[in-house]
């Protein structure tokens, strides 16, 4: 939710880092955002679960990647 909400507001995600302890938004807002970005019309709970697990996995890998780190500077901005 933290990434998707910032992405929707067109904020810079290059320097954002997910904080699990930080609660943002309501359950209703989160579900609405997931439905918007899931890519399926009227998805099932299983499809939403798979989408969130996949997105979480990809974002976790991205945060750990040296190519996506703010330390690489302008060379990979927005990568």
Biotite code that builds the C-alpha atoms (Angstrom):
import biotite.structure as struc

atoms = struc.array([
    struc.Atom([0.000, 0.000, 0.000], chain_id="A", res_id=1, res_name="UNK", atom_name="CA", element="C"),
    struc.Atom([2.802, 2.424, 0.850], chain_id="A", res_id=2, res_name="UNK", atom_name="CA", element="C"),
    struc.Atom([4.368, 2.083, -2.600], chain_id="A", res_id=3, res_name="UNK", atom_name="CA", element="C"),
    struc.Atom([1.104, 2.065, -4.547], chain_id="A", res_id=4, res_name="UNK", atom_name="CA", element="C"),
    struc.Atom([-0.300, 5.116, -2.778], chain_id="A", res_id=5, res_name="UNK", atom_name="CA", element="C"),
    struc.Atom([2.885, 7.081, -3.466], chain_id="A", res_id=6, res_name="UNK", atom_name="CA", element="C"),
    struc.Atom([2.964, 5.852, -7.050], chain_id="A", res_id=7, res_name="UNK", atom_name="CA", element="C"),
    struc.Atom([-0.619, 7.021, -7.570], chain_id="A", res_id=8, res_name="UNK", atom_name="CA", element="C"),
    struc.Atom([0.271, 10.462, -6.177], chain_id="A", res_id=9, res_name="UNK", atom_name="CA", element="C"),
    struc.Atom([3.242, 10.492, -8.608], chain_id="A", res_id=10, res_name="UNK", atom_name="CA", element="C"),
    struc.Atom([5.777, 10.836, -5.794], chain_id="A", res_id=11, res_name="UNK", atom_name="CA", element="C"),
    struc.Atom([9.443, 9.971, -6.284], chain_id="A", res_id=12, res_name="UNK", atom_name="CA", element="C"),
    struc.Atom([9.905, 6.329, -5.269], chain_id="A", res_id=13, res_name="UNK", atom_name="CA", element="C"),
    struc.Atom([13.674, 6.283, -5.782], chain_id="A", res_id=14, res_name="UNK", atom_name="CA", element="C"),
    struc.Atom([14.330, 7.341, -2.196], chain_id="A", res_id=15, res_name="UNK", atom_name="CA", element="C"),
    struc.Atom([11.340, 5.690, -0.526], chain_id="A", res_id=16, res_name="UNK", atom_name="CA", element="C"),
    struc.Atom([11.907, 2.676, 1.725], chain_id="A", res_id=17, res_name="UNK", atom_name="CA", element="C"),
    struc.Atom([9.089, 0.504, 3.024], chain_id="A", res_id=18, res_name="UNK", atom_name="CA", element="C"),
    struc.Atom([8.628, 0.608, 6.800], chain_id="A", res_id=19, res_name="UNK", atom_name="CA", element="C"),
    struc.Atom([6.570, -2.399, 8.008], chain_id="A", res_id=20, res_name="UNK", atom_name="CA", element="C"),
    struc.Atom([5.778, -0.840, 11.377], chain_id="A", res_id=21, res_name="UNK", atom_name="CA", element="C"),
    struc.Atom([4.302, 2.285, 9.795], chain_id="A", res_id=22, res_name="UNK", atom_name="CA", element="C"),
    struc.Atom([0.556, 2.019, 9.257], chain_id="A", res_id=23, res_name="UNK", atom_name="CA", element="C"),
    struc.Atom([-0.921, 4.171, 6.523], chain_id="A", res_id=24, res_name="UNK", atom_name="CA", element="C"),
    struc.Atom([-4.461, 4.406, 5.223], chain_id="A", res_id=25, res_name="UNK", atom_name="CA", element="C"),
    struc.Atom([-7.477, 2.352, 6.120], chain_id="A", res_id=26, res_name="UNK", atom_name="CA", element="C"),
    struc.Atom([-8.405, -1.168, 5.102], chain_id="A", res_id=27, res_name="UNK", atom_name="CA", element="C"),
    struc.Atom([-10.986, 0.290, 2.716], chain_id="A", res_id=28, res_name="UNK", atom_name="CA", element="C"),
    struc.Atom([-8.417, 2.577, 1.057], chain_id="A", res_id=29, res_name="UNK", atom_name="CA", element="C"),
    struc.Atom([-5.952, -0.292, 0.746], chain_id="A", res_id=30, res_name="UNK", atom_name="CA", element="C"),
    struc.Atom([-8.505, -2.604, -0.857], chain_id="A", res_id=31, res_name="UNK", atom_name="CA", element="C"),
    struc.Atom([-9.599, 0.135, -3.264], chain_id="A", res_id=32, res_name="UNK", atom_name="CA", element="C"),
    struc.Atom([-5.985, 0.731, -4.319], chain_id="A", res_id=33, res_name="UNK", atom_name="CA", element="C"),
    struc.Atom([-5.284, -2.990, -4.742], chain_id="A", res_id=34, res_name="UNK", atom_name="CA", element="C"),
    struc.Atom([-8.389, -3.376, -6.892], chain_id="A", res_id=35, res_name="UNK", atom_name="CA", element="C"),
    struc.Atom([-7.287, -0.434, -9.010], chain_id="A", res_id=36, res_name="UNK", atom_name="CA", element="C"),
    struc.Atom([-3.770, -1.769, -9.679], chain_id="A", res_id=37, res_name="UNK", atom_name="CA", element="C"),
    struc.Atom([-4.420, -5.503, -9.699], chain_id="A", res_id=38, res_name="UNK", atom_name="CA", element="C"),
    struc.Atom([-5.022, -5.494, -13.443], chain_id="A", res_id=39, res_name="UNK", atom_name="CA", element="C"),
    struc.Atom([-8.073, -7.746, -13.261], chain_id="A", res_id=40, res_name="UNK", atom_name="CA", element="C"),
    struc.Atom([-11.716, -6.780, -13.546], chain_id="A", res_id=41, res_name="UNK", atom_name="CA", element="C"),
    struc.Atom([-13.557, -8.033, -10.464], chain_id="A", res_id=42, res_name="UNK", atom_name="CA", element="C"),
    struc.Atom([-10.655, -10.154, -9.103], chain_id="A", res_id=43, res_name="UNK", atom_name="CA", element="C"),
    struc.Atom([-11.159, -12.975, -6.632], chain_id="A", res_id=44, res_name="UNK", atom_name="CA", element="C"),
    struc.Atom([-9.563, -12.928, -3.164], chain_id="A", res_id=45, res_name="UNK", atom_name="CA", element="C"),
    struc.Atom([-7.018, -15.449, -4.448], chain_id="A", res_id=46, res_name="UNK", atom_name="CA", element="C"),
    struc.Atom([-6.057, -13.166, -7.335], chain_id="A", res_id=47, res_name="UNK", atom_name="CA", element="C"),
    struc.Atom([-5.694, -10.205, -4.959], chain_id="A", res_id=48, res_name="UNK", atom_name="CA", element="C"),
    struc.Atom([-3.610, -12.339, -2.608], chain_id="A", res_id=49, res_name="UNK", atom_name="CA", element="C"),
    struc.Atom([-1.355, -13.499, -5.448], chain_id="A", res_id=50, res_name="UNK", atom_name="CA", element="C"),
    struc.Atom([-0.997, -9.911, -6.684], chain_id="A", res_id=51, res_name="UNK", atom_name="CA", element="C"),
    struc.Atom([0.005, -8.607, -3.250], chain_id="A", res_id=52, res_name="UNK", atom_name="CA", element="C"),
    struc.Atom([2.450, -11.474, -2.639], chain_id="A", res_id=53, res_name="UNK", atom_name="CA", element="C"),
    struc.Atom([4.066, -10.990, -6.053], chain_id="A", res_id=54, res_name="UNK", atom_name="CA", element="C"),
    struc.Atom([4.249, -7.199, -5.647], chain_id="A", res_id=55, res_name="UNK", atom_name="CA", element="C"),
    struc.Atom([5.721, -7.533, -2.155], chain_id="A", res_id=56, res_name="UNK", atom_name="CA", element="C"),
    struc.Atom([8.319, -10.022, -3.408], chain_id="A", res_id=57, res_name="UNK", atom_name="CA", element="C"),
    struc.Atom([9.334, -7.790, -6.327], chain_id="A", res_id=58, res_name="UNK", atom_name="CA", element="C"),
    struc.Atom([9.527, -4.638, -4.210], chain_id="A", res_id=59, res_name="UNK", atom_name="CA", element="C"),
    struc.Atom([11.592, -6.433, -1.548], chain_id="A", res_id=60, res_name="UNK", atom_name="CA", element="C"),
    struc.Atom([14.052, -7.558, -4.226], chain_id="A", res_id=61, res_name="UNK", atom_name="CA", element="C"),
    struc.Atom([14.147, -4.041, -5.674], chain_id="A", res_id=62, res_name="UNK", atom_name="CA", element="C"),
    struc.Atom([14.951, -2.504, -2.274], chain_id="A", res_id=63, res_name="UNK", atom_name="CA", element="C"),
    struc.Atom([17.897, -4.878, -1.890], chain_id="A", res_id=64, res_name="UNK", atom_name="CA", element="C"),
    struc.Atom([19.232, -4.417, -5.436], chain_id="A", res_id=65, res_name="UNK", atom_name="CA", element="C"),
    struc.Atom([22.371, -2.327, -5.880], chain_id="A", res_id=66, res_name="UNK", atom_name="CA", element="C"),
    struc.Atom([21.006, -1.159, -9.243], chain_id="A", res_id=67, res_name="UNK", atom_name="CA", element="C"),
    struc.Atom([17.932, 0.373, -7.589], chain_id="A", res_id=68, res_name="UNK", atom_name="CA", element="C"),
    struc.Atom([19.804, 1.922, -4.683], chain_id="A", res_id=69, res_name="UNK", atom_name="CA", element="C"),
    struc.Atom([19.929, 5.710, -4.348], chain_id="A", res_id=70, res_name="UNK", atom_name="CA", element="C"),
    struc.Atom([23.702, 5.263, -4.032], chain_id="A", res_id=71, res_name="UNK", atom_name="CA", element="C"),
    struc.Atom([24.042, 4.666, -7.796], chain_id="A", res_id=72, res_name="UNK", atom_name="CA", element="C"),
    struc.Atom([23.075, 8.279, -8.403], chain_id="A", res_id=73, res_name="UNK", atom_name="CA", element="C"),
    struc.Atom([21.517, 9.605, -11.553], chain_id="A", res_id=74, res_name="UNK", atom_name="CA", element="C"),
    struc.Atom([22.699, 6.733, -13.770], chain_id="A", res_id=75, res_name="UNK", atom_name="CA", element="C"),
    struc.Atom([19.674, 4.548, -12.983], chain_id="A", res_id=76, res_name="UNK", atom_name="CA", element="C"),
    struc.Atom([17.133, 7.164, -11.862], chain_id="A", res_id=77, res_name="UNK", atom_name="CA", element="C"),
    struc.Atom([13.610, 5.735, -12.047], chain_id="A", res_id=78, res_name="UNK", atom_name="CA", element="C"),
    struc.Atom([14.901, 2.244, -12.780], chain_id="A", res_id=79, res_name="UNK", atom_name="CA", element="C"),
])
